[in-house]
Amino acid sequence: MTALPEGCLAVVIPCFNEVERIRPCISRVLEQSVVGEVIVVDDGSTDGTSDILRNMSHERVTVRAHTTNRGKGASVRTGFKSTSAPYVVIQDSDLEQDPSDYGQLIRPLIDGVADVVYGSRFPDRRRLQGQYWSHFLANRFLTMLSNAATGLNLSDMETGYKAFRRDVLTGIQIEENRFGVEPELTVKASRGGWRIMEIRVSYSPRTFEDGKKIGWRDGMRSVYCIFLYSLRRRR
């Protein structure tokens, strides 16, 4: 197996009110040798996150800022437009998923066996407990609905860990501003004929008390997006 090229990956980090987590998140990302560029999109934070990012100076870190909270989809769109790297991955700023998994995420892209790679968070249901079960079941329903619409066989459509080849992103116009971006990317990548692979990644879930932001309204929007983008005529 050939070594992964250093600095080939751009990491897009959407963040909103992550004053306690954004600095350790960026540090963990920069520790990975494959990372050549980090694009942090501050989505109108009001808790001091913006101050941290304004005072951050690192040659591999670029900060983009929204003046108001526009949502994860809008942040991902801004991040994608801010890089021309050959490979791009989305990293949620809460560090529920481990940057040390970047290598296995982009390996199929570099080897030419996939165009998009998803990191599945739910390989072992025995580790889930309490409210994580409700999150798992909601995600499972949305994933099954997405699979039915796309013909894919994913286990975690809603995962934040999605890695792309550059040419895939140039063919996808993101329209969703909030969490509907997850099914939108899935449907559009599938309809574009891109090869989507799923691998297992580590997962350390946080609670709503810890700051988790996705809720039932986002789930309803995801259902709508699955039907909207799968039934829409190709342009």
C-alpha positions in Angstrom: 0.0 0.0 0.0 1.4 3.4 -1.1 1.8 6.2 1.4 -0.8 8.9 1.4 0.5 12.2 -0.1 1.0 14.8 2.6 -1.0 18.0 2.3 -3.5 16.7 -0.3 -6.6 17.2 1.8 -8.7 20.3 2.6 -10.9 20.1 5.7 -14.0 22.2 5.9 -15.1 23.0 9.5 -18.6 24.6 9.8 -19.0 26.0 13.3 -21.5 27.9 15.4 -21.0 28.8 19.0 -18.2 26.3 19.7 -16.0 28.5 21.9 -14.9 25.6 24.1 -14.3 23.2 21.2 -13.1 25.1 18.1 -9.4 25.5 19.2 -8.9 21.8 20.1 -10.8 20.8 17.0 -8.4 22.8 14.7 -5.4 21.5 16.6 -6.5 17.9 16.1 -7.1 18.5 12.4 -3.7 20.1 11.9 -2.0 17.1 13.5 -2.9 15.0 10.5 -0.1 14.9 7.9 -2.6 14.6 4.9 -4.1 18.0 5.8 -2.9 20.8 3.7 -5.6 23.3 4.3 -8.2 24.0 6.9 -11.2 26.2 6.1 -13.2 27.2 9.2 -16.6 28.8 8.5 -17.9 30.7 11.5 -21.7 30.7 11.0 -22.5 33.9 12.9 -21.3 32.7 16.4 -22.2 34.9 19.4 -20.3 33.1 22.2 -16.7 34.2 21.6 -15.9 31.7 18.8 -15.5 34.6 16.4 -12.9 36.3 18.7 -10.9 33.1 18.8 -10.9 32.7 15.1 -10.1 36.4 14.4 -7.0 36.0 16.6 -5.9 32.7 15.0 -2.9 32.9 12.8 -1.7 29.8 11.0 -0.5 29.4 7.4 -2.8 26.4 6.8 -5.9 27.9 8.4 -8.4 30.1 6.5 -11.3 31.6 8.3 -14.6 32.6 6.5 -17.3 34.3 8.5 -21.1 34.7 8.1 -22.5 37.8 9.7 -25.7 35.8 10.7 -26.4 32.2 11.5 -27.2 30.7 8.1 -26.9 27.0 8.9 -24.6 24.0 8.2 -25.5 23.8 4.5 -24.6 27.4 3.9 -21.3 26.9 5.8 -20.4 23.8 3.8 -21.2 25.7 0.6 -18.9 28.6 1.7 -16.2 26.1 2.6 -16.3 24.2 -0.6 -16.0 27.4 -2.6 -12.9 28.4 -0.6 -10.7 25.6 -1.6 -9.3 24.0 -4.8 -7.7 21.0 -3.1 -8.0 17.6 -4.8 -9.7 16.0 -1.9 -12.1 17.6 0.6 -13.7 16.4 3.8 -16.3 17.9 6.1 -15.3 18.0 9.8 -18.0 18.9 12.4 -16.4 21.2 15.1 -17.7 19.1 18.0 -15.1 16.4 17.4 -17.7 13.6 17.6 -15.6 12.0 14.8 -11.9 11.6 15.0 -9.6 13.4 12.5 -7.2 10.4 12.7 -9.7 8.6 10.4 -8.9 11.0 7.5 -6.4 8.5 6.0 -8.9 5.7 5.7 -11.6 8.2 4.5 -9.5 9.4 1.5 -7.6 6.2 0.7 -10.4 4.9 -1.6 -10.5 8.3 -3.4 -6.7 8.3 -3.9 -6.8 4.6 -5.0 -9.5 5.5 -7.6 -12.1 3.0 -6.3 -14.5 5.7 -5.1 -15.5 9.3 -5.7 -17.2 9.9 -2.4 -16.6 8.2 0.9 -18.9 8.3 4.0 -17.8 7.5 7.5 -20.4 5.4 9.2 -20.9 6.1 12.9 -23.2 3.2 13.8 -21.5 -0.1 13.2 -22.0 -1.4 16.8 -25.4 -0.8 18.2 -24.4 -2.2 21.6 -22.4 1.0 22.3 -25.6 3.2 21.9 -27.6 4.0 25.0 -30.1 6.5 26.3 -30.9 9.3 23.8 -28.3 8.0 21.4 -30.8 5.2 20.6 -33.4 7.7 19.5 -30.8 9.5 17.4 -29.8 6.2 15.9 -33.4 5.2 15.1 -34.2 8.6 13.5 -31.0 8.4 11.4 -31.8 4.8 10.5 -35.2 5.8 9.2 -33.8 8.7 7.1 -31.0 6.4 5.8 -33.5 3.8 4.7 -35.6 6.4 3.0 -32.6 7.8 1.2 -31.5 4.3 0.2 -34.9 3.6 -1.3 -34.7 6.9 -3.3 -31.1 6.5 -4.5 -30.6 2.7 -4.7 -27.6 3.0 -2.4 -27.0 0.7 0.6 -25.7 3.1 3.2 -25.9 2.6 7.0 -25.4 6.3 7.9 -26.6 8.9 5.3 -26.6 11.6 8.0 -22.9 11.3 8.9 -20.9 14.5 9.0 -17.9 12.7 7.7 -18.2 12.9 3.9 -15.1 13.0 1.8 -15.1 14.1 -1.9 -12.9 14.2 -4.9 -12.7 17.8 -6.3 -14.4 16.9 -9.6 -17.5 15.7 -7.7 -17.9 19.0 -5.9 -17.7 21.0 -9.1 -20.7 19.2 -10.3 -22.9 19.7 -7.2 -24.6 23.0 -6.5 -25.6 23.1 -2.8 -29.0 24.6 -2.3 -29.8 23.7 1.3 -28.8 26.1 4.1 -29.2 23.9 7.1 -29.0 20.2 7.9 -30.9 19.3 4.7 -27.5 19.4 3.1 -26.8 15.8 4.2 -29.6 14.2 2.1 -29.1 16.7 -0.7 -25.4 15.8 -1.1 -26.3 12.1 -1.0 -29.0 12.3 -3.6 -27.1 14.6 -6.0 -23.9 12.5 -5.8 -25.9 9.4 -6.5 -27.8 10.9 -9.4 -24.6 12.2 -10.8 -23.3 8.6 -11.1 -20.5 9.1 -8.7 -19.2 6.0 -6.8 -20.1 6.3 -3.1 -18.4 4.1 -0.6 -18.9 3.8 3.1 -16.3 2.9 5.8 -16.4 2.5 9.5 -15.1 5.4 11.6 -14.9 6.1 15.4 -17.7 8.0 17.0 -17.9 9.8 20.4 -21.5 11.2 20.5 -22.3 14.3 22.6 -25.7 15.2 24.1 -28.0 18.1 23.5 -26.8 19.4 26.9 -23.3 19.4 25.5 -24.5 21.5 22.6 -25.7 19.1 19.9 -27.8 21.2 17.6 -29.8 18.9 15.3 -33.5 18.4 16.2 -36.7 17.0 14.9 -37.4 19.8 12.5 -34.1 19.0 10.8 -35.3 15.4 10.5 -38.5 16.6 8.8 -36.6 18.8 6.5 -34.4 15.8 5.6 -37.4 13.8 4.6 -38.6 16.6 2.4 -35.1 17.0 0.8 -34.9 13.3 0.0 -38.1 13.5 -2.0 -37.4 16.9 -3.5 -34.0 16.1 -4.9 -34.7 12.6 -6.0 -37.9 13.5 -7.9 -36.5 16.7 -9.4 -35.7 16.5 -13.1 -32.1 16.6 -14.0 -30.9 20.0 -15.2 
